[in-house]
Amino acid sequence: MTVALTVVSGNGRAWRLTEQIGSGSEGFVYGVEDTRPLVAKLVPDPPDPEAFRRRVARLVRQRREPRTVELLSGTPVRLSWPLVPVRTAGGGPERVDGYVMTDMRHAYQPFSHLLDPHARRAHLPAATWATALCAALALARLLARVHAEGYVVGDLKPDNLWVDETGRIGMADVDSWQFTDGRDTFAGRMRTPGYTAPERIAAPAGAPPDSASDDFALAVLVHQLLVAGLHPFAGHPAGGGCLRDYTSYDDNVVHGRCRLLDRTSVLLPRSAPPADLLPRPLAEGFRAAFAPAGRRPTAAGWARSLAAELAPGRLKVCAVNARHVHTVERPWCPWCDQAGQGFDSYPDDPREDA
């Protein structure tokens, strides 16, 4: 969709916007006509316009602070940080605020391409379970760095993430993060069903997140990466010898309905990847992350566990299908087991439909 919009920074620098390339619960993202890979996010109706402008201005300023400079170092850039506040050109109250940021599409693909088997075969045909492990490790390490520098993501989910063919990870939507600037605290505002920690589900709307709630969302995402996109709280509720009406991921989270916690709590399709494809240390980490009284692993803890599974000798290639990679702990191939149930997450020919 082509638009005819121009945005202007405080010092008068103007950018012409091109097509709309994305939208979310708060705003819209547009391409930017520039020699650099840039996009612009516009937020037409923030709950508190002045607070939104102040938040963006502080994030732009923090880009020059040592803690943020370190986060933004490296190539390709891992965070699509606000570069400059902008407003749509023209006078009157209809002007819309936003900011210009790095266009992650120049180095990454949408994170969902690695989770969905069909999208993975189309866009990341060389990806294997080793790629998923690398992406999980990169995500855990990046979140650990974000936490170490005093930031909380607050709304960690696939829509905010990017991935490349080697498993490197990027993050966007930094404007929703929770952070401090001097004596001011800018609380996290957003939460997404299926990626919200149980303590936040039960909390009133607007309750601030913390690093532990990020760690819950991280565990969900790592599980999805390693179990071919399967959400850990997926499944039709079951119990007491009868089926119950499915409500939502969040309802399953609150009631602890999770295959890894209790195999009898949910019903999944026969084609779902087998639960025992996970190496024991990672399965134990998920149980700790999802159990009501579990000691939830931190992002740094996940990074250590995932790095150990990528150590030499920890991965095995299936003798039948070279794209079936799995942990050496499992004596036979879990992906062949899945294929025997009617669906292959990593087929030998990525052009073949399952």
ZAKOL-816630 format. One record per residue (C-alpha): residue number from 1; residue in one letter; chain; x, y, z. Coordinates in Angstrom, 2 decimals. Layout:
% ZAKOL-816630
   i aa ch       X       Y       Z
 NUM  A  A       X       Y       Z
...
END
This chain:
% ZAKOL-816630
   i aa ch       X       Y       Z
   1  M  A    0.00    0.00    0.00
   2  T  A    1.58    3.28   -1.11
   3  V  A    1.15    6.36    1.07
   4  A  A    1.77   10.05    0.56
   5  L  A    3.16   11.07    3.92
   6  T  A    6.18   13.07    5.00
   7  V  A    7.60   13.08    8.52
   8  V  A    9.79   15.81    9.98
   9  S  A   12.24   15.78   12.88
  10  G  A   12.64   18.58   15.40
  11  N  A   15.53   20.11   13.47
  12  G  A   13.56   20.18   10.22
  13  R  A   14.96   17.02    8.56
  14  A  A   12.23   15.50    6.39
  15  W  A   11.68   11.94    5.15
  16  R  A    9.10   10.77    2.65
  17  L  A    7.31    7.60    3.65
  18  T  A    6.68    4.87    1.11
  19  E  A    4.56    1.77    1.65
  20  Q  A    2.96    0.61    4.90
  21  I  A    4.85   -2.53    5.87
  22  G  A    3.35   -3.42    9.23
  23  S  A    0.90   -2.57   11.98
  24  G  A    0.31   -3.43   15.59
  25  S  A   -1.92   -2.62   18.53
  26  E  A   -0.46    0.88   18.86
  27  G  A    0.85    2.06   15.51
  28  F  A    1.87    1.58   11.91
  29  V  A    5.29    1.03   10.33
  30  Y  A    6.20    2.57    6.96
  31  G  A    9.14    2.35    4.64
  32  V  A   11.34    5.47    4.47
  33  E  A   12.83    6.94    1.33
  34  D  A   16.51    7.10    2.29
  35  T  A   19.86    5.64    1.26
  36  R  A   20.06    3.92    4.64
  37  P  A   17.80    1.01    5.68
  38  L  A   15.21    2.93    7.72
  39  V  A   11.54    2.66    8.62
  40  A  A    9.22    4.96   10.54
  41  K  A    6.75    3.98   13.24
  42  L  A    3.75    6.29   13.66
  43  V  A    1.39    6.07   16.65
  44  P  A   -1.84    7.90   15.75
  45  D  A   -3.64    7.72   19.10
  46  P  A   -1.41    6.97   22.11
  47  P  A   -3.23    6.94   25.48
  48  D  A   -1.09    9.88   26.62
  49  P  A    0.49   11.71   23.65
  50  E  A    2.83   13.81   25.78
  51  A  A    4.04   10.75   27.70
  52  F  A    4.69    8.94   24.40
  53  R  A    6.74   11.86   23.05
  54  R  A    8.72   12.02   26.29
  55  R  A    9.38    8.25   26.22
  56  V  A   10.69    8.35   22.64
  57  A  A   12.86   11.41   23.34
  58  R  A   14.45    9.69   26.34
  59  L  A   15.15    6.51   24.35
  60  V  A   16.77    8.59   21.60
  61  R  A   18.97   10.26   24.19
  62  Q  A   19.85    6.95   25.84
  63  R  A   21.19    5.68   22.52
  64  R  A   24.37    7.62   23.34
  65  E  A   24.76    6.16   26.85
  66  P  A   27.44    3.48   27.37
  67  R  A   24.91    0.78   28.32
  68  T  A   22.96    1.30   25.11
  69  V  A   26.00    1.81   22.90
  70  E  A   27.14   -1.66   23.94
  71  L  A   23.72   -3.17   23.17
  72  L  A   23.76   -1.56   19.72
  73  S  A   27.30   -2.64   18.85
  74  G  A   28.00   -5.34   16.29
  75  T  A   26.86   -6.12   12.77
  76  P  A   24.09   -6.62   11.90
  77  V  A   22.47   -4.38   14.50
  78  R  A   20.45   -6.42   17.00
  79  L  A   18.03   -3.72   18.17
  80  S  A   15.85   -1.42   16.07
  81  W  A   16.37    1.50   18.45
  82  P  A   14.55    4.85   17.98
  83  L  A   16.98    7.14   16.12
  84  V  A   15.05   10.40   16.00
  85  P  A   11.52   11.54   16.98
  86  V  A    9.36   12.68   14.05
  87  R  A    5.90   14.07   13.37
  88  T  A    3.89   13.99   10.19
  89  A  A    4.30   17.19    8.21
  90  G  A    1.57   19.84    8.26
  91  G  A   -0.19   21.84   10.90
  92  G  A   -3.15   21.19   13.14
  93  P  A   -4.06   18.59   15.77
  94  E  A   -4.12   15.76   13.21
  95  R  A   -0.31   15.56   13.18
  96  V  A    0.91   12.12   14.25
  97  D  A    3.97   11.41   16.38
  98  G  A    6.47    8.62   15.89
  99  Y  A   10.12    7.90   15.27
 100  V  A   12.57    6.65   12.66
 101  M  A   14.45    3.40   13.33
 102  T  A   16.58    0.80   11.56
 103  D  A   14.77   -1.39    9.04
 104  M  A   15.47   -4.92   10.25
 105  R  A   14.42   -6.40    6.89
 106  H  A   17.84   -5.59    5.40
 107  A  A   19.49   -8.25    7.60
 108  Y  A   16.72  -10.46    8.98
 109  Q  A   13.45  -12.23    8.30
 110  P  A   10.36  -12.30   10.53
 111  F  A   10.93  -14.59   13.51
 112  S  A    7.73  -16.46   12.65
 113  H  A    9.45  -17.86    9.54
 114  L  A   11.53  -20.10   11.79
 115  L  A    8.54  -21.23   13.87
 116  D  A    6.08  -22.17   11.13
 117  P  A    7.11  -25.32    9.21
 118  H  A    5.62  -24.12    5.91
 119  A  A    7.18  -20.64    6.16
 120  R  A   10.47  -22.19    7.23
 121  R  A   10.58  -24.42    4.16
 122  A  A    9.76  -21.43    1.93
 123  H  A   12.03  -18.77    3.44
 124  L  A   14.70  -20.64    5.45
 125  P  A   15.00  -23.94    3.57
 126  A  A   18.40  -24.80    5.04
 127  A  A   17.21  -24.45    8.64
 128  T  A   17.47  -27.50   10.90
 129  W  A   17.01  -28.09   14.61
 130  A  A   20.59  -26.84   15.03
 131  T  A   19.47  -23.50   13.54
 132  A  A   16.63  -23.38   16.06
 133  L  A   19.11  -24.05   18.88
 134  C  A   21.37  -21.25   17.63
 135  A  A   18.41  -18.86   17.48
 136  A  A   17.31  -19.83   20.99
 137  L  A   20.84  -19.22   22.29
 138  A  A   21.10  -15.86   20.49
 139  L  A   17.73  -14.77   21.89
 140  A  A   18.65  -15.79   25.45
 141  R  A   22.01  -14.02   25.25
 142  L  A   20.46  -10.85   23.85
 143  L  A   17.74  -10.77   26.52
 144  A  A   20.35  -11.39   29.24
 145  R  A   22.29   -8.35   27.95
 146  V  A   19.12   -6.25   27.86
 147  H  A   18.38   -7.18   31.47
 148  A  A   21.98   -6.56   32.56
 149  E  A   21.71   -2.99   31.26
 150  G  A   18.54   -2.33   33.26
 151  Y  A   15.89   -2.69   30.55
 152  V  A   12.78   -4.90   30.64
 153  V  A   11.16   -5.86   27.33
 154  G  A    7.75   -6.44   28.90
 155  D  A    6.07   -7.68   25.71
 156  L  A    8.47  -10.27   24.32
 157  K  A    6.76  -12.13   21.47
 158  P  A    7.39  -13.34   17.89
 159  D  A    6.00  -10.15   16.34
 160  N  A    8.82   -8.13   17.95
 161  L  A   11.61  -10.47   16.85
 162  W  A   13.69  -11.08   13.72
 163  V  A   15.96  -13.94   12.68
 164  D  A   18.44  -14.73    9.90
 165  E  A   19.48  -17.98    8.23
 166  T  A   22.23  -18.61   10.80
 167  G  A   19.97  -18.08   13.82
 168  R  A   21.05  -14.55   14.70
 169  I  A   18.31  -12.56   16.43
 170  G  A   17.12   -8.95   16.30
 171  M  A   14.48   -7.10   18.35
 172  A  A   12.12   -4.24   17.48
 173  D  A    9.39   -2.23   19.27
 174  V  A   11.86   -0.83   21.79
 175  D  A    9.44    2.03   22.53
 176  S  A    7.30   -0.36   24.63
 177  W  A   10.21   -1.38   26.89
 178  Q  A   10.35   -0.51   30.57
 179  F  A   13.35    1.59   31.58
 180  T  A   14.59    4.31   33.90
 181  D  A   16.12    7.63   32.94
 182  G  A   17.50    9.58   35.87
 183  R  A   14.74    9.65   38.46
 184  D  A   12.02    8.83   35.95
 185  T  A   10.65    5.35   35.30
 186  F  A    8.92    4.59   32.04
 187  A  A    6.77    1.56   32.76
 188  G  A    6.07   -1.22   30.28
 189  R  A    2.63   -0.87   28.77
 190  M  A    1.90   -3.96   26.72
 191  R  A    1.27   -7.68   27.15
 192  T  A    0.28  -10.37   24.66
 193  P  A   -1.81  -13.52   25.28
 194  G  A    0.33  -16.62   25.25
 195  Y  A    3.51  -14.71   26.18
 196  T  A    2.40  -13.23   29.50
 197  A  A    3.67  -14.71   32.76
 198  P  A    0.93  -16.09   35.04
 199  E  A    1.57  -13.46   37.70
 200  R  A    0.94  -10.71   35.14
 201  I  A   -2.20  -12.41   33.79
 202  A  A   -3.67  -12.22   37.28
 203  A  A   -2.45   -8.65   37.86
 204  P  A   -4.52   -5.54   37.07
 205  A  A   -4.13   -3.97   33.64
 206  G  A   -1.12   -1.67   33.60
 207  A  A    0.81   -3.64   36.22
 208  P  A    4.51   -3.21   35.35
 209  P  A    6.56   -6.16   34.09
 210  D  A    9.92   -7.29   35.45
 211  S  A   12.80   -9.41   34.22
 212  A  A   11.14  -12.56   35.60
 213  S  A    8.09  -12.01   33.39
 214  D  A   10.45  -11.61   30.41
 215  D  A   12.05  -14.91   31.42
 216  F  A    8.67  -16.65   31.20
 217  A  A    8.11  -15.31   27.68
 218  L  A   11.65  -16.37   26.75
 219  A  A   10.94  -19.93   27.89
 220  V  A    7.78  -19.99   25.72
 221  L  A    9.75  -18.77   22.69
 222  V  A   12.62  -21.21   23.24
 223  H  A   10.10  -24.05   23.47
 224  Q  A    8.49  -22.93   20.21
 225  L  A   11.89  -22.80   18.51
 226  L  A   12.90  -26.27   19.68
 227  V  A    9.54  -28.01   19.24
 228  A  A    8.88  -26.85   15.66
 229  G  A    6.66  -23.91   16.59
 230  L  A    4.52  -25.72   19.17
 231  H  A    3.43  -23.42   22.00
 232  P  A    4.13  -25.12   25.37
 233  F  A    0.56  -24.40   26.54
 234  A  A   -1.08  -25.55   23.32
 235  G  A   -3.70  -28.25   23.47
 236  H  A   -7.34  -28.87   24.23
 237  P  A   -7.88  -29.03   28.02
 238  A  A   -8.51  -32.51   29.37
 239  G  A   -9.03  -33.83   32.85
 240  G  A  -11.30  -35.95   34.97
 241  G  A  -11.95  -38.23   32.03
 242  C  A  -13.59  -35.54   29.92
 243  L  A  -12.75  -32.77   27.50
 244  R  A  -13.19  -29.16   28.54
 245  D  A  -13.90  -26.16   26.37
 246  Y  A  -10.75  -24.51   25.07
 247  T  A  -10.53  -20.87   26.12
 248  S  A   -7.02  -19.55   25.40
 249  Y  A   -3.31  -20.04   25.91
 250  D  A   -3.58  -17.79   28.97
 251  D  A   -6.27  -20.00   30.50
 252  N  A   -3.99  -23.00   30.05
 253  V  A   -1.10  -21.02   31.57
 254  V  A   -3.12  -20.05   34.65
 255  H  A   -4.28  -23.64   35.19
 256  G  A   -0.92  -25.24   34.43
 257  R  A   -2.14  -27.18   31.40
 258  C  A    1.13  -28.06   29.70
 259  R  A    2.32  -31.31   28.17
 260  L  A    5.70  -31.03   29.87
 261  L  A    4.09  -30.60   33.30
 262  D  A    1.29  -33.15   32.91
 263  R  A    0.85  -35.24   29.75
 264  T  A   -2.79  -35.86   30.64
 265  S  A   -3.70  -32.17   30.98
 266  V  A   -4.03  -31.44   27.24
 267  L  A   -4.79  -33.23   24.00
 268  L  A   -2.58  -32.50   20.99
 269  P  A   -2.71  -33.77   17.39
 270  R  A   -0.88  -37.04   16.77
 271  S  A    1.37  -35.12   14.36
 272  A  A    2.78  -32.89   17.12
 273  P  A    6.54  -33.37   17.66
 274  P  A    7.26  -35.88   20.43
 275  A  A    7.84  -34.32   23.86
 276  D  A   10.95  -36.42   24.45
 277  L  A   12.86  -34.80   21.56
 278  L  A   14.26  -32.35   24.15
 279  P  A   17.51  -33.11   25.97
 280  R  A   16.97  -33.63   29.71
 281  P  A   18.56  -30.36   30.92
 282  L  A   16.33  -28.28   28.64
 283  A  A   13.19  -30.25   29.55
 284  E  A   13.97  -29.65   33.22
 285  G  A   14.44  -25.94   32.48
 286  F  A   11.01  -25.75   30.86
 287  R  A    9.37  -27.51   33.79
 288  A  A   10.97  -25.06   36.19
 289  A  A    9.88  -22.13   34.00
 290  F  A    6.25  -23.25   33.71
 291  A  A    5.50  -24.95   37.04
 292  P  A    3.53  -22.76   39.47
 293  A  A    6.16  -23.17   42.20
 294  G  A    9.13  -23.61   39.88
 295  R  A   12.34  -21.64   40.06
 296  R  A   12.12  -19.91   36.69
 297  P  A   15.46  -19.91   34.80
 298  T  A   16.83  -16.50   33.91
 299  A  A   17.84  -15.48   30.40
 300  A  A   21.49  -15.96   31.40
 301  G  A   20.65  -19.43   32.74
 302  W  A   18.95  -20.38   29.48
 303  A  A   21.98  -19.12   27.57
 304  R  A   24.28  -21.45   29.54
 305  S  A   21.99  -24.46   29.06
 306  L  A   21.51  -23.84   25.34
 307  A  A   25.24  -23.29   24.75
 308  A  A   25.91  -26.66   26.37
 309  E  A   23.56  -28.36   23.87
 310  L  A   25.51  -26.83   20.99
 311  A  A   28.83  -28.15   22.26
 312  P  A   30.75  -30.59   20.01
 313  G  A   29.27  -34.07   20.12
 314  R  A   25.86  -33.01   21.46
 315  L  A   24.04  -33.11   18.10
 316  K  A   23.40  -36.05   15.83
 317  V  A   22.32  -36.22   12.18
 318  C  A   19.71  -38.80   11.22
 319  A  A   20.97  -41.57    8.94
 320  V  A   17.73  -41.48    6.91
 321  N  A   17.27  -37.72    6.47
 322  A  A   20.27  -35.39    6.72
 323  R  A   17.98  -32.49    7.65
 324  H  A   16.82  -34.36   10.76
 325  V  A   19.16  -33.10   13.48
 326  H  A   18.55  -34.04   17.12
 327  T  A   20.19  -34.44   20.51
 328  V  A   22.51  -37.40   21.01
 329  E  A   20.54  -38.26   24.15
 330  R  A   17.77  -39.67   21.97
 331  P  A   18.70  -43.07   20.50
 332  W  A   16.48  -42.64   17.42
 333  C  A   15.25  -39.69   15.38
 334  P  A   12.28  -37.74   16.83
 335  W  A   11.57  -36.11   13.48
 336  C  A   11.20  -39.49   11.78
 337  D  A    8.80  -40.40   14.60
 338  Q  A    6.82  -37.26   13.85
 339  A  A    6.86  -37.98   10.12
 340  G  A    5.41  -41.40   10.91
 341  Q  A    2.40  -39.60   12.39
 342  G  A    1.76  -37.68    9.18
 343  F  A    3.80  -34.48    9.37
 344  D  A    7.53  -33.80    8.96
 345  S  A    8.79  -30.48   10.37
 346  Y  A   12.14  -30.85    8.56
 347  P  A   11.45  -32.76    5.33
 348  D  A   14.30  -33.88    3.13
 349  D  A   12.96  -31.84    0.18
 350  P  A   11.89  -28.39    1.48
 351  R  A    9.82  -27.84   -1.67
 352  E  A    7.62  -30.80   -0.83
 353  D  A    4.38  -30.06    0.95
 354  A  A    3.86  -32.12    4.06
END
